[in-house]
């Protein structure tokens, strides 16, 4: 039958409600604007190309010539074994590579597959704000209700609010180190969260993509605290640690009873992550411990350059303990989106409006986020532009 149309369907007649109110990523919007205006992009966490270890690039190129077909849905066996071995060393938890390790198409897919499989209509999902924007639509796509807990002031959990929210929740999302603030949850904080998790029978989804970019001795993974590993899904991957954000190789580690559920969603959405880059992942996980130490030290130097530069430019940054972002207050009466557009067009530097990290799209956020994932020379050039072109 030939399809005929008298125009678009009425508004609201296309979707199911799961996408209502979900806008495009503001982070990616700022990147496109930076490209259009020729600005230095300190909005999206994209490293420079020379940050990627050359040996893993070679491994990927070689794999394209020899192995470009599907792997097993859960991931290349050699990579799952390497992930299992490395995380046993790093976190003291042994995950069965056959049943408890899943290779996903990036950490974002790991988070989405976890949310879609373990939360549903009538469930509630707790997370702390300001929060990485992906968790908000992930909860909504699952049909669950998002329950944000604001920790803007002081970046410390409000345990009374958490206790109240936990009474009717199913999942709590943790991100440590945290995007966008760089907060690292301390062992003491995680121990209190563990008590609440077990008291209220919660599932933990922890995003640890910045686990090797840490500047404090206080960092521990939630799975290293008490018995949290028994009910936690760890979502992490290669993107940030090895500066391969476009390769889309994520690691999802979970007890079998949780892993078998999220694997169902992964199977029918991704089938498998890109095979050549999985091969390169085996090489990446064989790098010596010095690689991770140098990585963290390098980002700490860049953090200091950016934080000092923002202060010189008359802004008020919060120094992060992990990840590669800095949140900073700004002193004008503009809303944060307007301020970011002016930064791009007048100072030639892109940042992300702080309101994009809150569930309420009309959140009154008087701060913005910069990334220091770029080279030190690029960061210094961006700082010079901010100092020279400030209007505040």
C-alpha positions in Angstrom: 0.0 0.0 0.0 1.3 3.4 -0.9 1.9 5.7 2.0 0.2 9.1 1.7 0.4 12.0 4.2 -1.2 15.3 4.7 1.6 16.5 6.9 3.2 15.5 10.2 1.4 13.8 12.9 0.0 16.0 15.7 2.4 16.8 18.5 2.3 14.0 21.1 1.0 11.4 18.7 4.4 9.9 17.8 6.2 9.0 21.0 5.2 6.8 23.9 6.0 9.3 26.7 9.4 7.9 27.4 11.1 10.6 25.3 8.9 13.5 26.4 10.9 16.4 27.7 14.2 14.8 26.7 16.3 17.3 24.8 19.5 16.8 22.9 22.7 16.8 25.0 23.7 20.3 25.9 27.3 19.1 26.1 27.3 18.1 22.5 25.4 21.3 21.6 28.3 23.3 23.0 30.8 21.3 21.0 29.0 22.0 17.8 28.8 25.7 18.6 32.5 25.7 19.4 33.3 24.1 16.0 31.0 26.6 14.2 32.7 29.6 15.9 36.3 28.3 15.9 36.5 28.3 19.7 38.7 26.2 21.9 36.5 23.4 23.1 36.7 23.0 26.8 33.1 21.8 27.0 33.1 18.1 26.0 35.6 15.7 27.6 37.6 15.0 24.4 41.3 14.4 24.8 43.8 15.4 22.1 44.8 12.6 19.7 48.4 12.3 20.9 47.1 11.3 24.3 46.3 7.8 23.1 49.1 5.2 23.8 50.6 4.3 20.4 50.8 0.6 21.2 47.0 0.3 21.5 46.5 2.2 18.3 48.8 -0.3 16.5 46.8 -3.1 18.0 43.6 -1.7 16.7 45.0 -1.2 13.2 46.3 -4.8 13.1 43.0 -6.1 14.3 41.1 -4.3 11.5 43.1 -6.4 9.0 42.5 -9.7 10.9 39.3 -9.6 12.9 36.5 -7.2 11.9 33.5 -9.5 12.5 31.2 -10.1 15.5 32.6 -11.3 18.8 30.6 -13.2 21.3 27.8 -10.9 22.4 29.3 -10.5 25.9 32.6 -9.6 24.5 35.9 -11.0 23.3 36.9 -13.8 25.8 40.5 -12.5 26.0 39.3 -9.0 26.9 36.8 -10.3 29.5 39.6 -12.3 31.1 41.9 -9.3 31.0 39.2 -7.1 32.6 38.6 -9.7 35.3 42.3 -10.1 36.1 42.9 -6.3 36.2 39.9 -5.5 38.5 40.8 -8.3 40.8 44.2 -6.5 41.2 42.8 -3.0 41.4 39.7 -3.6 43.6 40.1 -7.0 45.2 36.9 -8.3 43.7 37.0 -11.4 41.5 34.4 -11.3 38.6 33.9 -14.4 36.6 34.8 -13.4 33.0 32.2 -15.9 31.6 29.2 -14.8 33.6 29.9 -11.5 35.3 31.9 -9.4 32.8 30.2 -7.8 29.8 31.9 -5.7 27.2 29.5 -2.9 26.1 29.4 -0.2 23.4 30.9 2.4 25.8 30.1 3.1 29.4 27.0 4.9 28.4 25.5 1.8 26.9 26.5 -0.1 30.1 24.5 2.4 32.1 21.6 2.4 29.8 21.4 -1.5 29.6 21.6 -1.6 33.4 18.9 0.9 33.9 16.5 -0.6 31.2 16.9 -4.1 32.7 16.8 -3.4 36.4 14.3 -0.5 36.7 10.8 0.0 35.3 7.5 1.7 35.7 6.8 2.4 39.3 10.4 2.2 40.4 12.4 5.1 41.6 16.1 5.9 40.8 18.2 8.0 43.2 21.2 10.1 42.1 23.1 13.1 43.4 23.0 16.5 41.6 24.8 18.1 39.9 24.9 14.9 37.8 26.1 13.7 34.5 23.2 14.4 32.2 22.9 10.8 30.9 21.4 9.4 34.1 18.3 11.5 33.7 17.0 10.2 30.4 18.2 6.7 31.3 15.8 6.7 34.2 13.1 8.1 32.1 13.6 5.6 29.2 13.2 2.8 31.7 9.9 4.3 32.8 11.2 4.9 36.3 10.9 8.0 38.3 14.1 10.0 38.9 14.7 11.2 42.5 17.5 13.7 42.4 19.2 14.7 45.7 20.9 18.1 45.6 24.5 18.2 47.0 25.5 21.5 45.4 26.4 23.1 48.7 29.5 21.5 50.0 29.3 18.4 47.7 28.3 16.2 50.7 25.4 13.7 50.8 22.4 14.6 52.8 21.8 11.3 54.6 18.4 12.3 56.0 17.2 13.0 52.4 18.8 9.8 51.2 17.1 7.7 53.9 13.8 9.2 53.0 14.2 8.6 49.3 15.5 5.1 49.8 12.3 4.0 51.4 10.6 3.7 48.0 13.6 3.5 45.6 15.0 0.5 43.7 18.3 1.9 42.4 20.9 4.4 43.6 23.4 5.7 41.1 26.9 6.7 42.2 29.5 8.3 40.1 33.0 8.5 41.6 35.0 10.4 40.7 32.0 12.5 39.8 31.2 14.3 36.6 30.8 17.3 36.6 32.2 18.3 40.0 35.2 16.0 40.4 33.9 14.9 43.8 35.3 11.6 45.1 33.1 9.9 47.6 35.1 9.0 50.7 35.2 5.6 52.4 33.2 7.1 55.3 30.5 8.4 53.0 30.3 5.1 51.1 30.1 3.2 54.4 27.0 5.2 55.4 25.6 4.7 51.9 26.2 1.0 52.2 24.1 0.9 55.4 21.2 2.6 53.7 21.5 0.3 50.6 21.2 -2.8 52.7 18.6 -1.4 55.0 16.3 -0.5 52.0 17.3 -3.4 49.7 18.7 -1.1 46.9 20.7 -2.0 43.8 23.7 0.2 43.2 24.8 1.4 39.7 28.2 2.9 39.9 29.8 4.8 37.1 33.6 4.7 37.5 34.8 5.8 34.1 37.3 8.3 35.8 38.6 5.7 38.2 42.3 6.3 37.1 42.1 10.1 37.0 42.2 10.8 40.8 44.2 13.4 42.8 43.4 12.3 46.3 44.4 9.3 48.4 40.8 8.9 49.6 39.5 7.2 46.4 37.9 3.8 46.8 35.4 2.1 44.6 32.0 1.4 46.2 32.6 -2.4 45.6 35.6 -2.2 48.0 33.3 -1.1 50.8 31.7 -3.7 53.0 29.4 -6.0 51.0 28.4 -3.5 48.4 29.9 -5.6 45.6 27.1 -8.2 46.2 24.5 -5.8 44.8 26.5 -3.4 42.6 26.8 -3.0 38.8 30.1 -1.3 37.9 30.1 0.6 34.7 33.5 1.7 33.3 35.6 1.4 30.2 38.5 2.5 28.1 37.4 6.0 26.9 38.9 8.2 29.5 41.8 6.1 30.8 43.2 5.5 27.4 42.0 8.6 25.6 39.9 6.6 23.1 36.4 8.2 23.6 35.4 7.3 20.0 36.2 3.6 20.3 33.2 2.9 22.5 34.5 0.0 24.6 32.8 -0.2 28.0 33.2 -2.7 30.8 30.2 -3.8 32.9 31.0 -5.9 36.0 28.3 -7.3 38.2 27.2 -10.4 40.2 25.7 -13.0 37.9 22.1 -12.4 39.0 22.4 -8.8 37.9 24.6 -9.4 34.9 22.3 -11.9 33.3 19.5 -9.3 33.2 21.5 -6.4 31.8 23.0 -8.8 29.2 19.5 -9.3 27.7 19.2 -5.6 26.9 22.8 -5.4 25.7 22.3 -8.4 23.4 19.4 -6.9 21.5 20.6 -3.3 21.3 24.4 -3.6 20.6 25.0 -7.3 19.8 28.6 -6.6 20.5 31.1 -3.8 20.9 33.5 -3.0 18.0 35.7 -6.0 17.6 39.0 -4.4 16.5 38.9 -2.0 19.5 38.1 -4.9 21.8 41.3 -6.5 20.6 43.2 -3.3 21.3 41.6 -3.3 24.8 43.6 -6.5 25.6 46.7 -4.6 24.8 45.6 -1.6 26.8 45.1 -3.6 29.9 48.6 -5.0 29.7 50.1 -1.6 30.2 52.3 -1.3 33.3 51.1 0.4 36.5 53.4 3.4 35.7 51.0 4.3 32.9 48.2 5.0 35.3 50.4 7.0 37.7 51.6 9.1 34.8 48.1 9.6 33.6 46.9 10.9 36.9 49.9 13.1 37.4 49.5 14.6 33.9 45.9 15.5 34.5 46.7 16.9 37.9 49.2 19.4 36.3 46.5 20.4 33.8 43.9 20.8 36.5 46.2 23.2 38.3 46.8 25.2 35.2 43.1 25.6 34.5 42.0 26.3 38.1 44.7 29.0 38.5 43.8 30.4 35.1 40.1 30.6 35.9 40.9 32.4 39.2 43.1 34.8 37.3 40.2 35.4 34.9 38.0 36.5 37.8 36.0 33.3 38.1 35.4 31.1 41.2 36.4 27.5 40.5 35.9 24.4 42.7 39.1 22.4 42.7 38.2 18.7 41.8 39.6 15.6 43.5 39.1 13.5 40.4 37.9 13.3 36.8 39.0 16.1 34.4 36.4 18.8 34.9 36.2 22.1 36.8 32.9 23.7 37.9 33.2 27.4 38.4 30.9 30.2 39.5 30.6 33.3 37.4 29.8 36.8 38.6 27.2 38.1 36.1 23.4 38.2 36.1 23.2 36.2 32.8 21.7 32.7 32.9 24.3 30.0 32.4 23.4 29.2 28.8 23.6 32.8 27.8 27.0 33.1 29.6 28.3 30.0 27.7 27.2 31.3 24.4 29.0 34.6 25.1 32.1 32.7 26.2 32.2 31.0 22.8 31.5 34.0 20.7 33.4 36.7 22.6 36.2 34.9 24.4 36.5 32.0 21.9 36.3 29.3 24.6 33.5 26.7 25.1 32.1 25.5 28.4 28.9 23.7 29.5 26.1 25.5 31.4 25.6 24.1 34.9 21.9 23.8 34.5 22.4 20.8 32.2 23.5 18.8 35.2 20.2 19.1 37.0 16.9 17.3 36.4 14.9 20.5 36.4 15.5 22.1 33.0 14.9 25.5 34.6 17.4 25.0 37.4 18.9 28.3 38.5 22.6 27.4 38.2 25.1 30.1 38.4 28.1 28.0 37.4 29.6 26.4 34.3 31.8 23.4 33.6 35.2 23.4 31.8 37.2 20.3 30.9 41.0 20.0 31.2 41.1 16.9 29.0 43.0 18.9 26.4 46.8 19.4 26.2 48.4 21.8 28.6 49.2 24.2 25.7 45.6 24.3 24.6 44.5 24.9 28.2 46.9 27.8 28.5 45.7 29.3 25.3 42.1 29.1 26.5 43.0 30.7 29.8 44.8 33.6 27.9 41.6 34.1 25.9 39.5 34.2 29.0 41.8 36.7 30.7 42.0 38.9 27.7 38.4 38.9 26.6 36.5 38.9 30.0 33.5 41.1 30.1 32.4 40.2 33.7 
